Amino acid sequence: MASYNLLLLPGDGIGPEVMAEVEKLVGWYGRRGIARFETEKDLVGGSAYDAHGKAISDAAMARAQAADAVLFGAVGGPKWDKVPYEHRPEAGLLRLRKELGLFANLRPAICYPALADASSLKRELVEGLDIIIVRELTGGVYFGEPKEIVTLENGEKRAVDTQLYTTHEIERIARVAFELARKRRNKVSSAEKRNVMKTGVLWNEVVTRVHGAEYADVELEHVLADNCGMQLVRNPKQYDVIVTDNLFGDILSDVAAMLTGSLGMLPSASLGAEDPATGKRKALYEPVHGSAPDIAGKGLANPIAMIGSFAMALRYSFGLVAEADMLEKAIANVLASGLRTKDIAAAGTNAVGTREIGDAVVAELDRLAA
């Protein structure tokens, strides 16, 4: 039985509650003799700040570097609104992304048939939706320098954020998108703002060149990022793989998330470069949703995005493709049975809690594996 090292970083708010449901699944795979996951757990975000005065400790970073994959819950909350900017809870996630070299963020937006009516769009627009946004994660305006607020001679303040991209950064994220598309419906939509941004001009040029030289068999279209947002709401199923930069990817992936009915439904993967010697990548898996401090500790959180993130880890970090398929089928079957947490339950219907959904997924895995 293969063995893997898995670091769990539950974080703040509902993070520990949804991570607990993944721990049930980790145990299930071990008991079934499918894979043994050696797990460690550490602090990140506000909880790490309370314990160490920083959003992630050096010891936790060392564990992340050594792990085969990292599972991340959620960070932040009103309690930490006043901490120094460099120690805000989100800084822990940014450090993980930067130091692990996690340049490719994969955010699927899948509308389960049982939840088509939960979307804010009409059923016919979202039923059967299956798209993925590939977001560049370690460059662009979030990391560009200078990044500062300065006081001018006249007393006004000026804030500066710098958008930077190099050829190499664009090439490698484009390749991830094209490789994914080859395993899906063979179409990539590249989103940028070449009409007003020099980084958009370069992005367009590099993606076009990589496509022509290495992936001419894949359909490529270029779309302005603002138009892409509009098209996601107008006709989302026209897309398959969308590749875009850090800022636009942040925005477009949240738009795509709400097409499915709830942020609580969607997982994500953040991948690093492939190690030439081992073929492995550093990887972090996390739900798209936030820490939801208003419901933390009440057992109401939807754990499906966290469970789906573990399914992505099975697929991309551990090579357990059939097992990932079965877990995703178990999620779909549980939803088809009518079980819902409050965020996706229809008005007037009874909602179940976090633990009940996790237990139902485990029970469905037992049935599928029988």
C-alpha positions as CSV (number, residue, x, y, z in Angstrom):
1,M,0.0,0.0,0.0
2,A,1.4,3.3,-1.1
3,S,2.1,5.9,1.7
4,Y,1.9,9.7,1.3
5,N,2.7,12.6,3.6
6,L,-0.2,15.0,4.0
7,L,0.0,18.3,5.9
8,L,-3.3,19.6,7.2
9,L,-3.7,23.4,7.8
10,P,-7.3,23.9,9.0
11,G,-6.9,27.6,9.7
12,D,-9.6,29.8,11.1
13,G,-13.4,30.0,11.2
14,I,-15.1,27.0,9.6
15,G,-11.7,25.6,8.4
16,P,-11.3,23.1,11.3
17,E,-14.9,21.9,10.9
18,V,-14.6,21.1,7.2
19,M,-11.1,19.7,7.6
20,A,-12.5,17.2,10.1
21,E,-14.6,15.7,7.4
22,V,-11.6,15.2,5.2
23,E,-9.9,13.4,8.1
24,K,-12.7,10.9,8.0
25,L,-11.9,10.2,4.3
26,V,-8.2,9.9,5.0
27,G,-9.0,7.2,7.5
28,W,-11.4,5.5,5.1
29,Y,-8.7,5.1,2.4
30,G,-6.3,3.7,5.0
31,R,-8.8,1.1,6.3
32,R,-9.6,0.0,2.8
33,G,-5.9,-0.6,2.1
34,I,-6.0,1.9,-0.8
35,A,-3.4,4.3,0.5
36,R,-1.9,5.3,3.8
37,F,-1.7,9.0,4.5
38,E,0.7,10.0,7.2
39,T,-0.8,13.3,8.4
40,E,0.6,16.2,10.3
41,K,-1.4,19.3,11.4
42,D,-0.3,22.9,12.0
43,L,-1.5,26.4,12.4
44,V,-2.0,29.0,9.7
45,G,-3.8,32.4,9.5
46,G,-5.2,34.1,12.6
47,S,-4.7,31.1,14.8
48,A,-1.0,31.1,13.8
49,Y,-0.8,34.8,14.6
50,D,-2.3,34.3,18.0
51,A,0.3,31.5,18.7
52,H,3.4,32.8,17.0
53,G,2.8,36.5,16.0
54,K,2.9,35.6,12.3
55,A,0.4,34.1,9.9
56,I,2.5,30.9,9.4
57,S,5.5,29.8,11.4
58,D,8.9,28.7,9.9
59,A,8.3,25.2,11.3
60,A,4.9,25.0,9.5
61,M,6.6,26.1,6.3
62,A,9.2,23.4,6.7
63,R,6.5,20.8,7.1
64,A,4.8,22.2,3.9
65,Q,8.0,21.9,2.0
66,A,8.5,18.3,3.1
67,A,4.9,17.2,2.5
68,D,3.6,15.4,-0.7
69,A,0.6,17.7,-0.6
70,V,-0.9,20.4,1.7
71,L,-4.6,20.6,2.5
72,F,-5.6,24.2,3.5
73,G,-8.9,25.1,5.2
74,A,-9.6,28.9,5.4
75,V,-8.2,31.9,7.2
76,G,-9.2,35.3,8.5
77,G,-12.0,36.9,10.5
78,P,-12.9,40.1,12.2
79,K,-10.7,39.2,15.2
80,W,-7.6,39.9,13.1
81,D,-8.8,43.0,11.2
82,K,-6.3,45.2,13.1
83,V,-3.2,43.1,13.0
84,P,-0.2,44.6,11.0
85,Y,-0.6,44.2,7.3
86,E,2.4,41.9,6.9
87,H,0.9,39.5,9.5
88,R,-2.7,39.5,8.4
89,P,-4.1,35.9,8.2
90,E,-4.0,35.9,4.4
91,A,-0.3,36.5,4.5
92,G,0.1,32.8,5.5
93,L,-1.5,31.6,2.3
94,L,0.5,34.0,0.2
95,R,3.8,32.8,1.8
96,L,2.8,29.2,1.1
97,R,2.1,30.0,-2.6
98,K,5.3,31.9,-3.0
99,E,7.8,29.7,-1.2
100,L,6.3,26.5,-2.6
101,G,6.3,28.0,-6.1
102,L,2.6,27.3,-6.6
103,F,2.2,29.2,-9.8
104,A,-0.8,27.4,-11.3
105,N,-4.2,27.7,-9.6
106,L,-6.9,25.3,-10.9
107,R,-10.4,26.2,-10.1
108,P,-13.1,24.0,-11.5
109,A,-16.7,25.2,-11.7
110,I,-19.0,22.2,-11.9
111,C,-22.8,22.4,-11.6
112,Y,-24.1,19.1,-10.2
113,P,-27.4,18.2,-11.8
114,A,-29.1,18.1,-8.4
115,L,-28.1,21.7,-7.7
116,A,-28.9,23.4,-11.0
117,D,-31.8,25.2,-9.4
118,A,-29.6,26.6,-6.7
119,S,-27.7,28.8,-9.1
120,S,-28.8,32.4,-9.5
121,L,-28.9,31.8,-13.3
122,K,-31.5,29.8,-15.2
123,R,-31.2,26.0,-15.1
124,E,-30.6,25.8,-18.9
125,L,-27.6,28.1,-18.6
126,V,-25.8,26.1,-15.9
127,E,-27.1,22.5,-16.0
128,G,-24.1,20.3,-17.0
129,L,-21.6,23.2,-16.5
130,D,-18.0,21.9,-16.3
131,I,-15.3,24.5,-16.8
132,I,-12.0,25.1,-15.2
133,I,-10.1,28.4,-14.6
134,V,-6.3,28.3,-14.7
135,R,-5.1,31.3,-12.8
136,E,-1.4,32.4,-12.6
137,L,-0.8,32.6,-8.9
138,T,2.7,33.9,-8.1
139,G,3.1,36.9,-10.3
140,G,1.2,39.9,-11.4
141,V,-0.1,42.8,-9.4
142,Y,-0.3,40.9,-6.0
143,F,3.4,40.4,-5.9
144,G,4.8,43.2,-8.2
145,E,7.1,45.8,-6.7
146,P,6.9,48.7,-5.9
147,K,3.8,48.1,-3.7
148,E,3.4,51.0,-1.4
149,I,1.5,54.0,0.0
150,V,3.5,57.2,0.1
151,T,2.7,60.8,1.3
152,L,3.2,63.4,-1.4
153,E,4.6,66.9,-0.8
154,N,1.1,68.4,-0.9
155,G,-0.1,66.1,1.9
156,E,-2.0,63.7,-0.4
157,K,-1.3,60.0,-0.3
158,R,-0.5,57.9,-3.4
159,A,-1.0,54.1,-3.5
160,V,1.0,52.0,-6.0
161,D,0.6,48.4,-7.0
162,T,2.7,47.1,-9.9
163,Q,1.6,44.6,-12.5
164,L,4.6,42.6,-13.7
165,Y,4.8,39.5,-15.9
166,T,7.8,37.8,-17.7
167,T,7.8,35.6,-20.7
168,H,8.6,32.5,-18.6
169,E,5.8,33.1,-16.2
170,I,3.2,33.3,-19.0
171,E,4.7,30.3,-20.9
172,R,4.5,27.9,-18.0
173,I,0.9,28.8,-17.1
174,A,-0.2,28.6,-20.7
175,R,1.3,25.0,-20.9
176,V,-0.7,23.9,-17.9
177,A,-3.9,25.2,-19.5
178,F,-3.2,23.5,-22.9
179,E,-2.3,20.2,-21.2
180,L,-5.5,20.3,-19.2
181,A,-7.5,21.1,-22.3
182,R,-6.1,18.1,-24.1
183,K,-7.7,15.9,-21.4
184,R,-11.0,17.7,-21.5
185,R,-12.8,19.3,-24.5
186,N,-9.6,20.7,-26.2
187,K,-10.4,24.4,-26.0
188,V,-8.5,27.2,-24.2
189,S,-9.8,30.8,-23.7
190,S,-7.0,33.2,-22.8
191,A,-8.3,36.3,-20.9
192,E,-6.4,39.5,-20.6
193,K,-6.7,43.3,-21.2
194,R,-4.4,43.8,-24.1
195,N,-6.4,46.9,-25.1
196,V,-5.2,48.9,-22.1
197,M,-2.4,47.0,-20.4
198,K,1.1,46.2,-21.7
199,T,1.1,43.0,-19.6
200,G,-2.0,42.0,-21.6
201,V,-0.2,42.6,-24.9
202,L,2.7,40.4,-23.8
203,W,0.3,37.8,-22.4
204,N,-1.5,37.6,-25.7
205,E,1.8,37.3,-27.7
206,V,3.3,34.6,-25.5
207,V,0.1,32.4,-25.3
208,T,-0.3,32.7,-29.1
209,R,3.3,31.6,-29.7
210,V,3.2,28.7,-27.2
211,H,0.0,27.6,-28.9
212,G,1.4,27.7,-32.4
213,A,4.7,25.9,-31.5
214,E,3.4,23.2,-29.1
215,Y,-0.4,22.9,-29.0
216,A,-1.7,23.7,-32.4
217,D,-4.2,20.8,-32.0
218,V,-6.0,22.7,-29.2
219,E,-8.5,25.3,-30.1
220,L,-7.4,28.8,-28.8
221,E,-9.4,32.0,-28.5
222,H,-8.5,35.3,-27.0
223,V,-11.0,37.2,-24.9
224,L,-10.8,40.5,-23.0
225,A,-11.1,39.8,-19.3
226,D,-14.1,42.1,-18.7
227,N,-16.0,40.5,-21.6
228,C,-15.1,37.1,-20.2
229,G,-16.8,38.0,-17.0
230,M,-19.9,39.1,-18.9
231,Q,-19.9,35.9,-21.0
232,L,-19.6,33.7,-17.9
233,V,-22.9,35.1,-16.8
234,R,-24.5,35.2,-20.3
235,N,-23.4,31.7,-21.6
236,P,-20.9,30.0,-19.3
237,K,-21.0,26.6,-21.2
238,Q,-19.2,28.1,-24.2
239,Y,-16.0,27.8,-22.1
240,D,-13.8,24.8,-21.3
241,V,-10.4,26.0,-19.9
242,I,-9.9,29.7,-19.2
243,V,-6.3,30.8,-18.6
244,T,-5.7,34.2,-17.1
245,D,-3.4,36.3,-14.8
246,N,-3.5,36.6,-11.0
247,L,-5.9,39.5,-10.7
248,F,-8.4,38.6,-13.4
249,G,-8.2,35.0,-12.3
250,D,-9.2,36.0,-8.7
251,I,-12.2,37.8,-10.0
252,L,-13.3,35.4,-12.8
253,S,-13.1,32.4,-10.6
254,D,-15.4,33.9,-8.0
255,V,-17.9,34.7,-10.8
256,A,-17.7,31.1,-12.0
257,A,-18.1,29.8,-8.5
258,M,-21.4,31.5,-8.1
259,L,-22.7,29.9,-11.3
260,T,-22.8,26.6,-9.4
261,G,-25.0,27.9,-6.6
262,S,-22.6,28.3,-3.7
263,L,-19.0,29.0,-2.9
264,G,-19.2,26.1,-0.5
265,M,-19.2,23.7,-3.4
266,L,-16.0,24.4,-5.2
267,P,-12.5,23.0,-4.6
268,S,-9.2,24.3,-6.0
269,A,-5.6,23.1,-6.6
270,S,-2.4,25.2,-6.6
271,L,0.5,23.4,-8.3
272,G,4.2,24.1,-8.6
273,A,6.6,23.1,-11.4
274,E,7.2,19.5,-12.1
275,D,10.4,18.1,-10.5
276,P,12.5,16.8,-13.5
277,A,13.9,13.9,-11.3
278,T,10.7,12.7,-9.7
279,G,7.9,14.1,-11.8
280,K,6.2,15.4,-8.7
281,R,4.9,18.9,-8.0
282,K,4.5,20.9,-4.8
283,A,0.8,21.3,-4.3
284,L,-1.7,22.9,-2.0
285,Y,-5.5,22.1,-2.1
286,E,-8.1,24.4,-0.7
287,P,-11.8,25.2,-0.9
288,V,-12.7,28.5,-2.7
289,H,-14.9,29.6,0.2
290,G,-13.7,31.8,3.1
291,S,-13.6,31.3,6.8
292,A,-17.3,32.2,7.3
293,P,-16.9,33.4,10.9
294,D,-20.6,34.0,11.3
295,I,-21.3,30.3,11.3
296,A,-18.0,29.0,12.7
297,G,-18.5,26.4,15.4
298,K,-22.1,25.8,14.7
299,G,-21.8,22.7,12.5
300,L,-23.5,24.4,9.6
301,A,-20.6,24.7,7.1
302,N,-20.8,22.9,3.8
303,P,-17.7,20.6,3.6
304,I,-18.1,19.6,0.0
305,A,-15.5,22.0,-1.3
306,M,-13.0,20.8,1.2
307,I,-13.8,17.1,0.3
308,G,-13.6,18.0,-3.4
309,S,-10.2,19.6,-2.7
310,F,-9.0,16.2,-1.3
311,A,-10.3,14.5,-4.4
312,M,-8.1,16.9,-6.5
313,A,-5.2,15.9,-4.3
314,L,-5.9,12.2,-5.0
315,R,-5.9,13.1,-8.8
316,Y,-3.0,15.5,-9.1
317,S,-0.6,14.7,-6.3
318,F,-1.0,11.0,-5.7
319,G,-2.0,9.7,-9.1
320,L,-5.1,8.0,-7.7
321,V,-7.3,8.9,-10.6
322,A,-9.9,6.1,-10.2
323,E,-10.2,6.9,-6.5
324,A,-10.7,10.6,-7.2
325,D,-13.4,9.7,-9.7
326,M,-15.1,7.5,-7.1
327,L,-15.0,10.3,-4.5
328,E,-16.4,12.8,-6.9
329,K,-19.2,10.3,-7.8
330,A,-19.9,9.8,-4.1
331,I,-20.3,13.6,-3.7
332,A,-22.7,13.8,-6.7
333,N,-24.7,10.8,-5.4
334,V,-25.1,12.3,-1.9
335,L,-26.4,15.5,-3.5
336,A,-28.7,13.6,-5.7
337,S,-30.1,11.9,-2.6
338,G,-31.4,15.3,-1.4
339,L,-29.0,16.0,1.4
340,R,-28.1,19.7,1.7
341,T,-26.4,22.0,4.0
342,K,-28.2,25.3,4.7
343,D,-26.3,27.3,2.0
344,I,-27.7,25.1,-0.8
345,A,-31.0,23.9,0.7
346,A,-34.2,25.2,-0.9
347,A,-36.4,27.5,1.2
348,G,-38.6,25.6,3.6
349,T,-36.6,22.4,3.4
350,N,-34.6,20.8,6.2
351,A,-30.9,21.2,6.1
352,V,-28.3,18.9,7.6
353,G,-25.0,19.8,9.2
354,T,-21.4,19.5,8.3
355,R,-20.8,16.1,10.0
356,E,-23.9,14.6,8.4
357,I,-22.6,15.4,4.9
358,G,-19.2,14.0,5.6
359,D,-20.7,10.8,7.1
360,A,-23.0,10.5,4.0
361,V,-20.0,10.7,1.6
362,V,-18.1,8.0,3.6
363,A,-21.2,5.8,3.5
364,E,-21.6,6.3,-0.2
365,L,-17.9,5.4,-0.7
366,D,-18.6,2.2,1.2
367,R,-21.5,1.4,-1.1
368,L,-19.5,2.2,-4.3
369,A,-16.6,0.1,-3.1
370,A,-18.7,-2.9,-2.1
